[in-house]
Amino acid sequence: MPGDPAREYAAKEHALSFRDVTKTYVRSHLGRTSRFRGIEHLDLDLRPGEIFGLLGLNGSGKTTTIKLALGLLAPTSGSVSIFGHPAGSRSALALMGYLPELPYFYPYLTPREILTFYGRLSGMPHKELEAKTSRSLEKTGIERHTDRRMSDFSKGMLQRVGMAQALLHEPRLLLLDEPVSGLDPLAVAEFRALFSRLNQEGTSLLLSSHSISEVERLCHRAGILVEGRLVKIFEQKDWSKEPGLLETLFVDMIRQNGAE
Amino acid sequence: MPAYFLGHELSTAFALARHTFQEHLRNRSFSVAVLFSGVLLYMSVLMGVLAVDQEVRVLLDFGLSFIELMAFAMAAFGAASGVLREMETKTIYLILSRPVPRAAFLSGRCLGLIGSTGAAVLAMVLVHLSLLWLKGWPGQWSYAAALYGIGLKLIIAVVVGILFSLLSTSTLSALTMTTIVWTLGHFIPEIEFLLPRGAGGPAAVFLQAGAYLLPNLQLLNFRDRLDAPPLAMPGGELFWIAAGYTLFYSTACFGLAYALFRKREF
């Protein structure tokens, strides 16, 4: 269990910062335009060296938040920055690693080939790439399967490869969308240990999850998203008094804010 | 600093080109198409037999037309499906969540596809040449000129295919539009011939727009000149014009594709 390293960091820059961010999806079909709320007036600062958990029901805006940070989506209003760099910029992306909820890979490639490809895209020099590929494969426990094609892999194994590619370039900020969903208990424990280790090495983590127990065990703070609004941020001290308290707090917040 | 960014842009484009090349070469349907083409090229011997004393000519014409058609099919399908598939399977998330400029993504896709289709053309050409050699063909430079034209058309097919894949939501519609443009592109001289003779009104506007917007593929059609002795204009200007035209047209299409892709959300 981590202490409260977030407070120990004296860095002025936020690892990730949302300033009054609103995202509205606009869809046009046969001349009819419809609008869907993604995120509404989100103000959130992720401290360097912190593990922040995003909790919410399906469709509450967790993935939208992560995509906004990555620049895969552009905010309708407001701004997003990563260590002071605008979201989506090359300098911001170079500092981030991303694990999507369901990592999709090219089925005809092996994990080593996948990592080499992503490493090249990150601009890693050949020697460094070789060393870091081996290290990432080892860290995520797939070093024995490096020559198997991705099409032969189970969901859990794909998730491990997803984690390996996210760690490859040693990012300062990791965005993890449902990182433990579909994993077996052993893999969950290994991932949890890996996240703690990465955090101790100074990596900031934003973790979106349905698994309240994971957030409870790992995170320094947790934010509750209800229908696109960040309704509350809890500190670790708020839930550390008794096991399972975060779940109670979460359910209360959802009820209070009238989620459908 | 600009040199660094340009270097990064180029290296990521080449990484993506390499990946696209590898992707196609490992694709089973791609290998089957190349194999099928080889077999069909050899089967054209049967057609040659029917042509009696024009056997080599028939083999030459059929072979080059077939190679061009197969190259177009591979390029158009690869271009129409590639970026759309990346979006549908969400593999694009892990690419664009890295410092990959969107122009580098598109140019890498284009280069890789041109490379892989070019490799398929090379394989088919080797089969074709071996067949012609068996039939005692002495060889002629205009064959190389015909291949040059096929190569230039291939570049246009790839860029147009990628542009349509960004304009449409399905591979089928992108492929259909690319094929229509490709077909009409071979009729530009006819369109230009009809323009001053046709009636005015919407038809004339439509034809005029077609003449401006469609690629003039007949300009690149050196295959039709196989037996015309003065193939090249003095000093080989025709080749330069063809190369310049391809560069201009594909750059314009690439620019449009980039404008569409630059602000796209995922």
Contacts between the chains, C-beta under 8 A, distances in Angstrom:
chain1	res1	chain2	res2	distance
A	67	B	266	7.2
A	70	B	93	7.9
A	70	B	96	7.6
A	70	B	97	4.7
A	71	B	96	7.6
A	72	B	93	6.5
A	72	B	96	6.2
A	72	B	97	6.8
A	72	B	265	6.7
A	72	B	266	4.5
A	73	B	265	4.9
A	73	B	266	7.3
A	74	B	263	7.3
A	74	B	265	6.3
A	90	B	5	7.7
A	90	B	8	7.5
A	90	B	99	4.2
A	90	B	101	7.0
A	91	B	99	7.7
A	93	B	97	6.5
A	93	B	98	5.9
A	93	B	99	4.4
A	93	B	100	7.9
A	94	B	99	4.8
A	96	B	97	7.0
A	98	B	93	7.3
A	98	B	94	7.1
A	98	B	97	4.2
A	100	B	90	6.9
A	100	B	93	5.4
A	100	B	94	7.1
A	102	B	90	7.5
A	103	B	94	7.1
A	104	B	89	4.9
A	104	B	90	4.7
A	104	B	91	5.0
A	104	B	93	7.6
A	104	B	94	7.7
A	105	B	91	6.8
A	105	B	94	7.9
A	106	B	23	6.6
A	106	B	91	6.4
A	108	B	23	7.2
A	108	B	26	4.6
A	108	B	27	7.6
A	117	B	15	6.8
A	117	B	19	5.4
A	118	B	94	6.6
A	118	B	95	8.0
A	118	B	98	6.5
A	120	B	11	7.2
A	120	B	12	7.4
A	120	B	15	3.7
A	120	B	18	7.9
A	121	B	12	5.5
A	121	B	15	5.6
A	121	B	16	7.3
A	121	B	95	6.3
A	121	B	98	4.6
A	121	B	99	7.7
A	121	B	100	5.2
A	122	B	98	5.2
A	122	B	99	6.6
A	123	B	8	5.4
A	123	B	11	6.4
A	123	B	12	7.0
A	123	B	99	6.7
A	165	B	94	6.4
A	169	B	98	7.9
